[in-house]
Amino acid sequence: MKVLTILLFALIMNTSSGTDNKFEKATLGGGCFWCTEAVYKELKGVVEVQPGYSGGHVKNPAYREVTTGRTGHAEVVQITYDPQVVSFSEILEVFFMTHNPTTLNRQGNDVGTQYRSAIFYHDAKQKQTAEKVIRLFEEENVYEDPIVTEVTAFDAFYKAEDYHKNYFERNKNQPYCQFVIVPKMEKFRKVFKEKWTKKRGSATADFTGHTTDYFIDSVPVKKKEFTEQVSEIADEDIFKLLTNPIYFNEQLHWQERRKILLEVAGDITDEDVISSSEKLAKLPPFFKKDGVVTAGNASQITDGASAVVVMSKEKADKLGIKPLATIKGYNTSGMEPQHVMSAPIPGVKKLLKDMKLTMDDIDLVEHNEAFSSASLAVMKECEIPKEKFNVHGGAVALGHPIGSSGSRILVTLMHAMKKYKKHRGLATICLGGGNAVTMIIER
């Protein structure tokens, strides 16, 4: 990939020369135009991205006609860009790294000629650049399979219907956006971190961050008071981490613990490690001008691993294995995606009711919170005492290992129950799309 980067850089330098400040256009088909529009809107130097149709034989086609595959059109985006800021070869580099150019007439589950990979060049220079970039990708074996991208002279572009414009921005909570578009944007932001315009969190974090502020706006609370309480929760979460003998030797000095945490975290400063709730409350909101979520009360995305083995009691007895815990009950609950942060609440209440228990019967609670405000809401609505809640620190302190968090909180809960000789524990976590899972275990 280093060789490819150097070659592309040389190509960029060659195709970006000149002093003409006029904007230029690029017309590309990379599967569903909702995806490609969302990606290119964040590329530096892009002035406008318009979804539409090209490469067909019918004038002014409608979306319903294009989706049949009979008009011959591909779903495309027409990009207006400043060549003094971003070159056509850079645009193509993003193009080839954010869709699969090796599948004929298909992108994932989107199948049909309208989803084909295509470059509609506007002049001989663009054609030459497209052919060079494809050749470079093939020579460097970036993909295992051959590139099947169509390189065709531009003929006509027809704007898509208005409801396709800014589709991702207006429909972030839709499952297609979360499961198809967001991963593409995450890849773009990771691979091209120096070229995207919004120096913010991930697309997923952007969505979930807004859901937290949405939740606060929808309930009758005094925002100032709530913000102060959120800061206290975040402060306590980090305090639990630094004072916990499971993570640090009890004889280790406080400052040494801070130093170890800094070395492990790598990308945070000493000021980030621990602070007072007053300082945390003064941090500026991140997602919304008058919002609650800040860098101080949000979890970081971290690497992490955990494992559990589930088997029947009969199998455990046969193998002579003593279980860490026994699953006594669990459920799933769901709400509209924008309410995802409060999704554990109905799940917890229902499971307790179904098992004829109250919170008084629960010894410890483990809740995976992306944001401290979510933890505060769950604690308040489910009437969970602080001394039972995330006793070893939650995700704000430990981090949020995507794909491992469900197992992680269960493992953390089991070991906390073992350490403090507790009988019954509850674990709950919200999931993408508005769902949540809750489980009660016993030792």
Secondary structure, DSSP 8 states (H G I E B T S, - for coil): -HHHHHHHHHHHHHHS-S-----EEEEEEES-HHHHHHHHTTBTTEEEEEEEEES-SSSS--HHHHTTT-S--EEEEEEEE-TTTS-HHHHHHHHHHSS-TTSTTEETTEESGGG-EEEEESSHHHHHHHHHHHHHHHHTT-SSS----EEEE----EE--GGGTTHHHH-TTSHHIIIIIHHHHHHHHHHTTTTBS--S--HHHHHHHHHHHHHHHHS---HHHHHHHHHHHHHHHHHHHHH-TTTS-TTS-HHHHHHHHHHHH-S--HHHH---HHHHHTS--SSSTT-S--TTSB--------------HHHHHHHT---S-EEEEEEEEE--GGGGGGTHHHHHHHHHHHTT--GGG-SEEEEE-SBHHHHHHHHHHHT--GGGB-TT--HHHH---TTTHHHHHHHHHHHHHHHTT-SEEEEEEEETTTEEEEEEEE-
